[in-house]
């Protein structure tokens, strides 16, 4: 019985060490996945604008870690909504943008370069959408 208690105690200690080593890896994976999804959604906004031959808007709501893609007129069709908050698979605690709304023209360009910052804990990634229409995933600030 004593041997069983010792083995179980050692396994518990090893499990605790493994969890503390894996937590940063899991956080990095969630942020990297969210950055990739955001980059693909920005490309989707470019494609929609080109397909419809009219601008679409990407609106960022940092308070609830959400963005959505819709037609430019207020009350227009919402094409995509994405949540990155705590109640999602990503569980991010940060979604910031240098612009609250990005207008994507049919040519794929925007009025200004916009940088999105996604973060969880100490780890951050940035997605930059340039005026020329290039979308890049960068390491954090």
KEROZA-811263 format. One record per residue (C-alpha): residue number from 1; x, y, z. Coordinates in steps of 0.05 Angstrom, whole numbers, plus 5000, padded with zeros to 4 digits. Layout:
# KEROZA-811263
nr | east | north | up
NUM | X | Y | Z
...
This chain:
# KEROZA-811263
nr | east | north | up
1 | 5000 | 5000 | 5000
2 | 5057 | 5048 | 5017
3 | 5090 | 5034 | 4950
4 | 5025 | 5051 | 4914
5 | 5019 | 5117 | 4951
6 | 5092 | 5135 | 4933
7 | 5081 | 5117 | 4859
8 | 5017 | 5158 | 4856
9 | 5051 | 5218 | 4890
10 | 5109 | 5215 | 4840
11 | 5061 | 5211 | 4782
12 | 5023 | 5272 | 4809
13 | 5088 | 5312 | 4814
14 | 5108 | 5292 | 4744
15 | 5040 | 5311 | 4717
16 | 5043 | 5380 | 4751
17 | 5112 | 5392 | 4720
18 | 5087 | 5371 | 4651
19 | 5027 | 5418 | 4655
20 | 5070 | 5478 | 4674
21 | 5117 | 5463 | 4615
22 | 5060 | 5455 | 4565
23 | 5019 | 5517 | 4583
24 | 5063 | 5567 | 4544
25 | 5063 | 5520 | 4483
26 | 4987 | 5517 | 4484
27 | 4981 | 5593 | 4491
28 | 5029 | 5604 | 4432
29 | 4988 | 5555 | 4390
30 | 4923 | 5591 | 4405
31 | 4951 | 5659 | 4387
32 | 4985 | 5633 | 4324
33 | 4920 | 5600 | 4302
34 | 4880 | 5663 | 4315
35 | 4930 | 5705 | 4275
36 | 4925 | 5657 | 4217
37 | 4849 | 5659 | 4218
38 | 4849 | 5735 | 4220
39 | 4897 | 5738 | 4160
40 | 4852 | 5690 | 4120
41 | 4790 | 5731 | 4138
42 | 4824 | 5795 | 4114
43 | 4839 | 5760 | 4048
44 | 4765 | 5739 | 4047
45 | 4745 | 5812 | 4055
46 | 4790 | 5830 | 3995
47 | 4758 | 5775 | 3954
48 | 4687 | 5797 | 3973
49 | 4702 | 5869 | 3954
50 | 4730 | 5848 | 3887
51 | 4674 | 5799 | 3873
52 | 4619 | 5850 | 3890
53 | 4656 | 5908 | 3858
54 | 4642 | 5951 | 3919
55 | 4677 | 5963 | 3985
56 | 4668 | 5920 | 4047
57 | 4684 | 5940 | 4118
58 | 4721 | 5901 | 4173
59 | 4698 | 5927 | 4241
60 | 4737 | 5910 | 4304
61 | 4704 | 5909 | 4372
62 | 4763 | 5902 | 4421
63 | 4720 | 5901 | 4484
64 | 4691 | 5833 | 4467
65 | 4749 | 5810 | 4423
66 | 4707 | 5806 | 4360
67 | 4709 | 5830 | 4288
68 | 4660 | 5825 | 4231
69 | 4660 | 5836 | 4157
70 | 4601 | 5870 | 4125
71 | 4578 | 5914 | 4067
72 | 4598 | 5986 | 4072
73 | 4528 | 6017 | 4082
74 | 4506 | 6018 | 4155
75 | 4461 | 5959 | 4167
76 | 4490 | 5922 | 4107
77 | 4497 | 5847 | 4101
78 | 4544 | 5816 | 4151
79 | 4587 | 5764 | 4115
80 | 4629 | 5738 | 4173
81 | 4633 | 5746 | 4248
82 | 4692 | 5720 | 4289
83 | 4700 | 5718 | 4365
84 | 4767 | 5708 | 4399
85 | 4747 | 5719 | 4472
86 | 4752 | 5674 | 4533
87 | 4690 | 5633 | 4516
88 | 4719 | 5610 | 4449
89 | 4771 | 5559 | 4427
90 | 4823 | 5614 | 4422
91 | 4812 | 5644 | 4491
92 | 4850 | 5708 | 4475
93 | 4853 | 5764 | 4526
94 | 4875 | 5817 | 4475
95 | 4850 | 5838 | 4406
96 | 4871 | 5908 | 4388
97 | 4872 | 5946 | 4323
98 | 4902 | 6013 | 4302
99 | 4837 | 6028 | 4265
100 | 4767 | 6010 | 4290
101 | 4740 | 6001 | 4219
102 | 4778 | 5983 | 4157
103 | 4747 | 5997 | 4089
104 | 4771 | 5947 | 4036
105 | 4763 | 5971 | 3965
106 | 4750 | 5925 | 3905
107 | 4823 | 5933 | 3884
108 | 4844 | 5902 | 3951
109 | 4873 | 5966 | 3980
110 | 4854 | 6004 | 4042
111 | 4858 | 6077 | 4064
112 | 4912 | 6065 | 4116
113 | 4958 | 6010 | 4141
114 | 4925 | 5974 | 4200
115 | 4959 | 5931 | 4251
116 | 4920 | 5880 | 4292
117 | 4951 | 5855 | 4357
118 | 4928 | 5788 | 4385
119 | 4952 | 5764 | 4453
120 | 4944 | 5713 | 4507
121 | 4984 | 5721 | 4571
122 | 5054 | 5745 | 4553
123 | 5053 | 5722 | 4480
124 | 5030 | 5767 | 4423
125 | 5025 | 5764 | 4348
126 | 5010 | 5820 | 4299
127 | 4974 | 5819 | 4233
128 | 4989 | 5878 | 4188
129 | 4943 | 5898 | 4131
130 | 4980 | 5950 | 4089
131 | 4950 | 6005 | 4046
132 | 4974 | 5966 | 3985
133 | 4933 | 5905 | 4006
134 | 4988 | 5860 | 4033
135 | 4971 | 5818 | 4094
136 | 5027 | 5793 | 4138
137 | 5031 | 5756 | 4204
138 | 5087 | 5785 | 4247
139 | 5116 | 5769 | 4315
140 | 5092 | 5812 | 4373
141 | 5116 | 5883 | 4389
